[in-house]
Amino acid sequence: MAHLPQVKIPATYIRGGTSKGVFFRLQDLPESCQKPGTARDRLFMRVIGSPDPYSAHIDGMGGATSSTSKCVILSKSSQPDHDVDYLYGQVSIDKAFVDWSGNCGNLSTAAGAFAIHAGLVDPARIPQNGTCVVRIWQANINKTIIAHVPITNGEVQETGDFELDGVTFPAAEIVLEFLDPSDDGEEGGSMFPTGNLVDALEVPGIGTLQATMISAGIPTVFVKAEEIGYQGTELREQINTDPQALAKLEAIRVAGALRMGLIKTPEEAATRQHTPKIAFVSPPKDYVSSSGKTVKADDVDLLVRAVSMGKLHHAMMGTAAVAIGTAAAIPGTLVNLAAGGGERNAVRFGHPSGTLRVGAEAKQEQGEWVVKKAIMSRSARILMEGWVRVPQESF
């Protein structure tokens, strides 16, 4: 029996924030994969090594976590006043699907740097030394992201002394601005799809919980840690090794997705794992992070733990950080109340790996809360570049 050879596709493996992904230029993809559809999804699953019943990604580029099972496509922008279009696919680990319903805030950092590396930014806009402002169109959610990428000797500066909890080594700081993150781009929805800052959310088998459901950065369901039996100081292993805990959090996520209008039936949630996110919040407490560093209550405004693709995240998703910063800026949300209430334009929160600061300014327009911009700092670094190989028959 004849076997087809593997296909070589130009690709770059990049860490962005606390995530990693395989990056492609649109023009480098096989022709059948240059448009959305089954061929593209099958290619990305094979690149990552999914679906994998062992949940190990031994035969692919994935790292068997939601933070490392990601693919990104960049191309010259189709939008005026933008440099690149950025499309993000969250690849399921053990199931055969790619979720295109949201953005990855961490890899947004890498998108700005990769755009320059890949020759997708006009050379005239890249200084010899200084900062290149990369204007990114986030094609999943139809939003603008501005990445301020440091440049040294005409090239992206990747090394530096900026430290990010959840990332082992320091690197160069990249500042991200998420413009108009007030909704997720779906049918022009409100930032608060239910119309309320806090809802009574009925969760089958669990009961009625207080919940703030917000679409900013990424649709997110916030609940109080104490209402679901937690302190807000939990680390990844405490949740991810407990099937009952994961089932409870998924039930809350599904109930929230239904109330937010993101799905019509509970069954739809199985094919929309990336959104909404579920997070639980609590007032500040002392705890020991996953690196062994003590986080003091006085060092943070609140604690947040968030679930991504069915598992507690080891740090914090960038888009969820935008949701946290936005909700914290709006008096009366559960996030704002956990942080002490009142008006604020920035918040520092504790997550399993340490702390993160995100800024957002909210205001009311015609009775609706809006946020024009959310800002945070991340870093990015190319880990490997060349070609990724996949069996030709896989797509």
Secondary structure by P-SEA (a helix, b strand, c coil): cbbbbbbbbbbbbbbcccbbbbbbcccccccccccccaaaaaaaaaaacccccccccccccccccccccbbbbbcccccccccbbbbbbbccccccccccccccccaaaaaaaaaaaaccccccccccccccbbbbcccccbbbbbbbbbbccccccccccccccccccccbbbbbbbcccccccccccccccccccccccccccccbbbbbbbbcccbbbbbbccccccccccccccccccaaaaaaaaaaaaaaaaaaccccccccccccccccbbbbbbcbbbbbccccbbbbcccccbbbbbbccccccccccaaaaaaaaaaaaccccaaaaaaccccccbbbbbccccbbbbbbbbbbcccbbbbcbbbbbbbbbbccccccccccccc
